[in-house]
Amino acid sequence: MTSTVPNAIEHADEQQPPITMFGPDFPYAYDDFLAHPAGLGQIPATAHGTEVAVIGGGLSGVVAAYELMKMGLKPVVYEADRIGGRLRTVGFDGCDPSLTAEMGAMRFPPSSTALQHYIDLVGLETRAFPNPLAEATPSTVVDLKGESHYAETLDDLPQVYRDVAEAWAKCLEEGADFSDMNRALRERDVPRIREIWAKLVEELDNQTFYGFLCDSEAFKSFRHREIFGQVGFGTGGWDTDFPNSILEILRVVYTEADDHHRGIVGGSQQLPLRLWEREPEKIVHWPHGTSLKSLHLDGEPRPAVTRLNRTAGNRITVTDADGDIRTYRAAIFTAQSWMLLSKIACDDSLFPIDHWTAIERTHYMESSKLFVPVDRPFWLDKDEDTGRDVMSMTLTDRMTRGTYLLDDGPDRPAVICLSYTWCDDSLKWLPLSANERMEVMLKSLGEIYPKVDIRKHVIGNPVTVSWENEPYFMGAFKANLPGHYRYQRRLFTHFMQERLPEDKRGIFLAGDDISWTAGWAEGAAQTALNAVWGVMHHLGGETDATNPGPGDLFEEIAPVELPED
């Protein structure tokens, strides 16, 4: 069992094909596209060496740049801060460099099959992540309203928690055809996926997550809804998502995005950094030994973009923080979309007005974390009176909300994520410094574990992040509100530019906030591949007939289009 509140169905047949996070909106098999020996496509030889601007050096930007380079194009990557984006791994001053904290993405489901392609490509290892009640988690404590419950499995919790798990299962089955959709995704049955999802999009686009629960007879009890919000499923409480569209939540549960998580050994930021330095074995135009790093002066990306505008010949002109001005036939924008509204001076002519509206209406979730280094995984010590672990992975309604315990073995220094919160819970931390945050967190945890002196094990200063306060992010990840489906569709399908006026083509949107699976690195990879197909097509290229790309199959699997009137 890997969830605090488990999936609605247990999969007895372990031989079923692994589920993939292509999801119900656009059921395209990105993992098959990447694995095909024919590659992602080719461009005319006359276009070899053409520069393409890639704005943003997070995972989406680096994946897009890497694949464009392999085709024989010259990506010019712009990055305002550091390569990695929200794949941000940091150390602790004065501590063993092997001790790291994942300030952004830290856990990845096996259903992230496009992401896994790149993890394998650069030779990174993964290991099970200690989510609530996961097999890799020795124990979990659920602390609500001042009452704590110790558990190693769901069956160890009081009956009310199992009642809540059953209510969630019934709610999904009765209101969202869960088992039918989950089966269709596993079998990659595209017609059935589209049939189920089209009906649900029409019925549920205007519904909140909380409203969906309230409409279910299984959740008629407020107590059950309250417990579910605080304890949730998979990674823990989901009440901060209650105002968001239920469609966002269904995408997560259908694709098992919140289950069986794994972390990247040594930190997730290694992935974009290794791709930046990787020399592909198969590459067109460029000599062997070429990498993104070698294509950039001093091995570094260009600095922050300050202006984007269209110029004669329908070119995209980019001005950076050094005052350098360059003009491109094509560009990919992978940074958070709100940057186009505030940090970058943009021509209105960059995008159609409906796309500008969608960008402006994008709703971002706030998120905060705080980590401390400790001398050893002391939480595995046993309480002399109870025989239980002295401290556990903790879910609580106190300020900390979620506390994760991370170690590399019993005799090595370890790390505690004292708190991981979202939305209103994240905003509560915003005015506090890292040390002030730590003091509040230690006080809360001390009330749950009165026998444990966490402070005496701390060996370095805390590190923290509030993504809503990061100047190049202004939020953690996109989460659509009710009624936002049409906006998301415009952004996701922007790579299909033959539908756009000629004077609105040439710049392509990518990044996880453009994807249907926002908040997951898989969405960053998928939209990068969409943009690569778009650039290739824009420059006169094409895919191999045996490996059609997302744009080639678009008409067959296009997302549901709701009426505008």
FENVEN-V532930 format. One record per residue. N is the residue number from 1. PSI is psi in whole degrees, 0 to 359 (* if undefined). Layout:
BEGIN
n=N psi=PSI
n=N psi=PSI
END
This chain:
BEGIN
n=1 psi=126
n=2 psi=1
n=3 psi=147
n=4 psi=313
n=5 psi=115
n=6 psi=169
n=7 psi=158
n=8 psi=336
n=9 psi=145
n=10 psi=140
n=11 psi=98
n=12 psi=329
n=13 psi=95
n=14 psi=353
n=15 psi=358
n=16 psi=152
n=17 psi=144
n=18 psi=142
n=19 psi=153
n=20 psi=148
n=21 psi=29
n=22 psi=335
n=23 psi=173
n=24 psi=337
n=25 psi=322
n=26 psi=81
n=27 psi=69
n=28 psi=135
n=29 psi=84
n=30 psi=328
n=31 psi=321
n=32 psi=319
n=33 psi=315
n=34 psi=326
n=35 psi=346
n=36 psi=135
n=37 psi=340
n=38 psi=348
n=39 psi=183
n=40 psi=349
n=41 psi=183
n=42 psi=158
n=43 psi=160
n=44 psi=147
n=45 psi=331
n=46 psi=342
n=47 psi=354
n=48 psi=138
n=49 psi=356
n=50 psi=133
n=51 psi=138
n=52 psi=125
n=53 psi=133
n=54 psi=109
n=55 psi=110
n=56 psi=123
n=57 psi=30
n=58 psi=193
n=59 psi=316
n=60 psi=315
n=61 psi=318
n=62 psi=320
n=63 psi=313
n=64 psi=314
n=65 psi=318
n=66 psi=314
n=67 psi=325
n=68 psi=318
n=69 psi=316
n=70 psi=331
n=71 psi=350
n=72 psi=5
n=73 psi=167
n=74 psi=94
n=75 psi=137
n=76 psi=106
n=77 psi=132
n=78 psi=132
n=79 psi=125
n=80 psi=334
n=81 psi=278
n=82 psi=152
n=83 psi=132
n=84 psi=329
n=85 psi=235
n=86 psi=10
n=87 psi=82
n=88 psi=113
n=89 psi=126
n=90 psi=159
n=91 psi=186
n=92 psi=126
n=93 psi=129
n=94 psi=2
n=95 psi=168
n=96 psi=128
n=97 psi=344
n=98 psi=345
n=99 psi=118
n=100 psi=160
n=101 psi=134
n=102 psi=102
n=103 psi=336
n=104 psi=238
n=105 psi=133
n=106 psi=351
n=107 psi=138
n=108 psi=131
n=109 psi=153
n=110 psi=337
n=111 psi=352
n=112 psi=72
n=113 psi=329
n=114 psi=317
n=115 psi=316
n=116 psi=327
n=117 psi=314
n=118 psi=327
n=119 psi=315
n=120 psi=321
n=121 psi=320
n=122 psi=5
n=123 psi=31
n=124 psi=151
n=125 psi=152
n=126 psi=161
n=127 psi=159
n=128 psi=138
n=129 psi=138
n=130 psi=70
n=131 psi=170
n=132 psi=125
n=133 psi=15
n=134 psi=159
n=135 psi=330
n=136 psi=357
n=137 psi=113
n=138 psi=319
n=139 psi=159
n=140 psi=139
n=141 psi=127
n=142 psi=119
n=143 psi=106
n=144 psi=135
n=145 psi=38
n=146 psi=3
n=147 psi=125
n=148 psi=144
n=149 psi=127
n=150 psi=135
n=151 psi=143
n=152 psi=338
n=153 psi=167
n=154 psi=326
n=155 psi=343
n=156 psi=346
n=157 psi=159
n=158 psi=160
n=159 psi=327
n=160 psi=329
n=161 psi=323
n=162 psi=327
n=163 psi=319
n=164 psi=319
n=165 psi=317
n=166 psi=322
n=167 psi=318
n=168 psi=318
n=169 psi=314
n=170 psi=319
n=171 psi=315
n=172 psi=318
n=173 psi=315
n=174 psi=328
n=175 psi=349
n=176 psi=18
n=177 psi=47
n=178 psi=305
n=179 psi=325
n=180 psi=314
n=181 psi=317
n=182 psi=318
n=183 psi=317
n=184 psi=321
n=185 psi=319
n=186 psi=322
n=187 psi=357
n=188 psi=43
n=189 psi=85
n=190 psi=313
n=191 psi=319
n=192 psi=320
n=193 psi=311
n=194 psi=323
n=195 psi=313
n=196 psi=313
n=197 psi=322
n=198 psi=318
n=199 psi=317
n=200 psi=322
n=201 psi=315
n=202 psi=321
n=203 psi=327
n=204 psi=359
n=205 psi=327
n=206 psi=8
n=207 psi=137
n=208 psi=165
n=209 psi=313
n=210 psi=320
n=211 psi=324
n=212 psi=317
n=213 psi=315
n=214 psi=331
n=215 psi=349
n=216 psi=131
n=217 psi=330
n=218 psi=334
n=219 psi=33
n=220 psi=338
n=221 psi=123
n=222 psi=322
n=223 psi=318
n=224 psi=319
n=225 psi=322
n=226 psi=315
n=227 psi=317
n=228 psi=319
n=229 psi=327
n=230 psi=334
n=231 psi=319
n=232 psi=218
n=233 psi=155
n=234 psi=267
n=235 psi=357
n=236 psi=210
n=237 psi=145
n=238 psi=15
n=239 psi=337
n=240 psi=344
n=241 psi=357
n=242 psi=324
n=243 psi=348
n=244 psi=167
n=245 psi=136
n=246 psi=334
n=247 psi=325
n=248 psi=320
n=249 psi=320
n=250 psi=324
n=251 psi=324
n=252 psi=311
n=253 psi=324
n=254 psi=318
n=255 psi=8
n=256 psi=36
n=257 psi=340
n=258 psi=20
n=259 psi=153
n=260 psi=39
n=261 psi=150
n=262 psi=147
n=263 psi=159
n=264 psi=121
n=265 psi=125
n=266 psi=351
n=267 psi=142
n=268 psi=336
n=269 psi=342
n=270 psi=330
n=271 psi=302
n=272 psi=327
n=273 psi=320
n=274 psi=324
n=275 psi=324
n=276 psi=324
n=277 psi=353
n=278 psi=138
n=279 psi=104
n=280 psi=146
n=281 psi=321
n=282 psi=114
n=283 psi=144
n=284 psi=143
n=285 psi=309
n=286 psi=149
n=287 psi=154
n=288 psi=142
n=289 psi=356
n=290 psi=140
n=291 psi=168
n=292 psi=320
n=293 psi=316
n=294 psi=338
n=295 psi=354
n=296 psi=141
n=297 psi=127
n=298 psi=16
n=299 psi=15
n=300 psi=147
n=301 psi=163
n=302 psi=159
n=303 psi=187
n=304 psi=143
n=305 psi=134
n=306 psi=341
n=307 psi=141
n=308 psi=128
n=309 psi=160
n=310 psi=143
n=311 psi=177
n=312 psi=144
n=313 psi=16
n=314 psi=43
n=315 psi=162
n=316 psi=120
n=317 psi=130
n=318 psi=128
n=319 psi=133
n=320 psi=178
n=321 psi=342
n=322 psi=358
n=323 psi=1
n=324 psi=135
n=325 psi=124
n=326 psi=148
n=327 psi=137
n=328 psi=151
n=329 psi=334
n=330 psi=153
n=331 psi=150
n=332 psi=127
n=333 psi=115
n=334 psi=356
n=335 psi=170
n=336 psi=137
n=337 psi=332
n=338 psi=342
n=339 psi=329
n=340 psi=344
n=341 psi=342
n=342 psi=306
n=343 psi=339
n=344 psi=128
n=345 psi=120
n=346 psi=145
n=347 psi=139
n=348 psi=334
n=349 psi=357
n=350 psi=319
n=351 psi=156
n=352 psi=154
n=353 psi=326
n=354 psi=328
n=355 psi=322
n=356 psi=319
n=357 psi=316
n=358 psi=319
n=359 psi=315
n=360 psi=327
n=361 psi=355
n=362 psi=132
n=363 psi=124
n=364 psi=143
n=365 psi=142
n=366 psi=157
n=367 psi=139
n=368 psi=148
n=369 psi=153
n=370 psi=131
n=371 psi=148
n=372 psi=144
n=373 psi=142
n=374 psi=163
n=375 psi=332
n=376 psi=168
n=377 psi=69
n=378 psi=341
n=379 psi=345
n=380 psi=353
n=381 psi=151
n=382 psi=137
n=383 psi=129
n=384 psi=330
n=385 psi=322
n=386 psi=339
n=387 psi=4
n=388 psi=165
n=389 psi=140
n=390 psi=338
n=391 psi=152
n=392 psi=164
n=393 psi=133
n=394 psi=128
n=395 psi=130
n=396 psi=161
n=397 psi=3
n=398 psi=177
n=399 psi=329
n=400 psi=328
n=401 psi=291
n=402 psi=127
n=403 psi=126
n=404 psi=141
n=405 psi=121
n=406 psi=124
n=407 psi=163
n=408 psi=18
n=409 psi=160
n=410 psi=336
n=411 psi=15
n=412 psi=155
n=413 psi=156
n=414 psi=180
n=415 psi=140
n=416 psi=127
n=417 psi=97
n=418 psi=329
n=419 psi=138
n=420 psi=115
n=421 psi=165
n=422 psi=160
n=423 psi=232
n=424 psi=322
n=425 psi=326
n=426 psi=319
n=427 psi=333
n=428 psi=333
n=429 psi=343
n=430 psi=318
n=431 psi=351
n=432 psi=143
n=433 psi=172
n=434 psi=316
n=435 psi=323
n=436 psi=320
n=437 psi=314
n=438 psi=320
n=439 psi=317
n=440 psi=319
n=441 psi=317
n=442 psi=325
n=443 psi=314
n=444 psi=314
n=445 psi=329
n=446 psi=331
n=447 psi=334
n=448 psi=323
n=449 psi=73
n=450 psi=340
n=451 psi=351
n=452 psi=126
n=453 psi=87
n=454 psi=320
n=455 psi=324
n=456 psi=344
n=457 psi=349
n=458 psi=129
n=459 psi=5
n=460 psi=174
n=461 psi=149
n=462 psi=156
n=463 psi=144
n=464 psi=163
n=465 psi=143
n=466 psi=106
n=467 psi=335
n=468 psi=344
n=469 psi=1
n=470 psi=122
n=471 psi=336
n=472 psi=16
n=473 psi=309
n=474 psi=23
n=475 psi=166
n=476 psi=308
n=477 psi=158
n=478 psi=143
n=479 psi=109
n=480 psi=140
n=481 psi=166
n=482 psi=140
n=483 psi=2
n=484 psi=1
n=485 psi=314
n=486 psi=321
n=487 psi=315
n=488 psi=323
n=489 psi=318
n=490 psi=316
n=491 psi=315
n=492 psi=320
n=493 psi=6
n=494 psi=336
n=495 psi=345
n=496 psi=82
n=497 psi=354
n=498 psi=342
n=499 psi=347
n=500 psi=155
n=501 psi=149
n=502 psi=327
n=503 psi=7
n=504 psi=14
n=505 psi=166
n=506 psi=340
n=507 psi=133
n=508 psi=136
n=509 psi=139
n=510 psi=174
n=511 psi=161
n=512 psi=338
n=513 psi=349
n=514 psi=339
n=515 psi=169
n=516 psi=339
n=517 psi=59
n=518 psi=150
n=519 psi=358
n=520 psi=136
n=521 psi=335
n=522 psi=319
n=523 psi=326
n=524 psi=316
n=525 psi=316
n=526 psi=313
n=527 psi=332
n=528 psi=318
n=529 psi=324
n=530 psi=314
n=531 psi=322
n=532 psi=315
n=533 psi=318
n=534 psi=315
n=535 psi=314
n=536 psi=312
n=537 psi=318
n=538 psi=326
n=539 psi=13
n=540 psi=12
n=541 psi=181
n=542 psi=161
n=543 psi=163
n=544 psi=143
n=545 psi=335
n=546 psi=354
n=547 psi=70
n=548 psi=140
n=549 psi=180
n=550 psi=326
n=551 psi=329
n=552 psi=327
n=553 psi=9
n=554 psi=314
n=555 psi=331
n=556 psi=331
n=557 psi=17
n=558 psi=145
n=559 psi=151
n=560 psi=137
n=561 psi=112
n=562 psi=150
n=563 psi=148
n=564 psi=341
n=565 psi=*
END
